[in-house]
Amino acid sequence: MASLVRHITVDCSDAYGLGQFWAAVLDGSLADDDFPGDPEALVTAPGSTLLFVTVPDAKSVKNRVHVDLQPQDRTRDEEVERIVALGATVVGDHRRPDGTGWVTLADPEGNEFCVERSAAERAK
């Protein structure tokens, strides 16, 4: 039997703080035993589990692996606005005049991720 991805792990400087951000983005929750200052924080959300681990090294280069988000009940543009309001920043805007494309954002610690079009937008 093949292996399963248990969770995706992200090294960071503040596991709990970054976990709170991603829990809000994914409409998920932190584990019951996570608290400020904890060296690890586990975010569980529908369809995904992310583990944040505090490390002493600062992020220094572009991510080699990143998350692509697809909004479920909003448009891509509405989701970008919501996530920016939570603390993300726009790194690259790859939206095209015909409505295709994506937006690359960075979380509060600079980890890049993309927001794609929703399934409804893709069906048009």
SVG drawing of the C-alpha trace seen along z (x, -y; Angstrom):
<svg xmlns="http://www.w3.org/2000/svg" viewBox="-21 -44 39 46">
<polyline fill="none" stroke="black" stroke-width="0.4" points="0.0,0.0 1.3,-3.5 2.0,-6.2 -0.6,-8.9 0.2,-12.6 -0.7,-13.0 -0.2,-16.8 1.9,-19.4 4.5,-20.9 5.5,-24.6 8.6,-25.9 8.0,-29.3 8.9,-31.7 5.6,-31.6 3.7,-28.4 0.7,-29.4 0.3,-32.8 0.7,-31.4 -1.6,-28.6 -4.3,-31.1 -3.9,-32.9 -4.2,-29.6 -7.1,-28.4 -9.0,-31.6 -8.1,-31.2 -9.2,-27.6 -12.2,-27.9 -10.4,-25.4 -9.3,-25.1 -6.2,-24.7 -5.8,-21.6 -7.2,-21.9 -3.8,-21.6 -2.2,-24.4 -1.5,-27.7 0.6,-30.9 4.3,-30.1 3.8,-26.4 6.6,-25.2 4.0,-23.4 0.4,-24.2 -1.9,-21.8 -4.6,-23.2 -7.4,-20.9 -9.7,-22.1 -12.0,-20.3 -9.8,-18.4 -6.4,-19.4 -4.2,-19.4 -1.3,-21.8 1.4,-21.5 3.3,-24.6 6.7,-24.2 8.7,-27.0 12.3,-26.9 15.2,-29.4 15.8,-30.1 14.1,-32.9 12.6,-32.3 15.1,-33.4 14.1,-32.2 10.9,-31.5 9.0,-28.4 9.7,-25.2 6.2,-23.9 3.1,-26.0 -0.6,-25.6 -3.1,-26.5 -6.5,-27.5 -9.8,-27.3 -12.7,-29.2 -15.9,-27.2 -18.5,-29.9 -16.8,-33.0 -15.2,-34.3 -11.4,-34.3 -11.4,-38.1 -13.6,-38.0 -11.4,-35.4 -8.3,-37.4 -9.8,-40.4 -10.9,-38.3 -7.4,-36.7 -5.6,-40.1 -7.9,-41.4 -6.7,-38.5 -3.0,-39.7 -1.8,-38.3 -0.1,-40.4 -0.3,-40.3 3.0,-39.1 1.9,-38.6 -1.3,-39.3 -1.7,-36.8 -5.4,-37.6 -6.1,-38.0 -8.7,-40.2 -10.8,-37.1 -11.2,-36.2 -8.7,-33.3 -5.5,-33.3 -4.6,-33.4 -3.2,-35.7 -0.1,-34.8 -0.2,-35.9 2.2,-35.7 1.1,-34.8 2.3,-36.9 5.6,-35.1 6.2,-35.4 5.2,-31.9 3.7,-32.1 0.4,-30.5 -2.0,-31.0 -5.8,-31.7 -7.3,-30.2 -10.8,-30.7 -13.7,-28.9 -15.4,-25.9 -18.3,-28.1 -16.0,-30.6 -14.2,-27.7 -17.6,-26.4 -18.4,-29.6"/>
</svg>
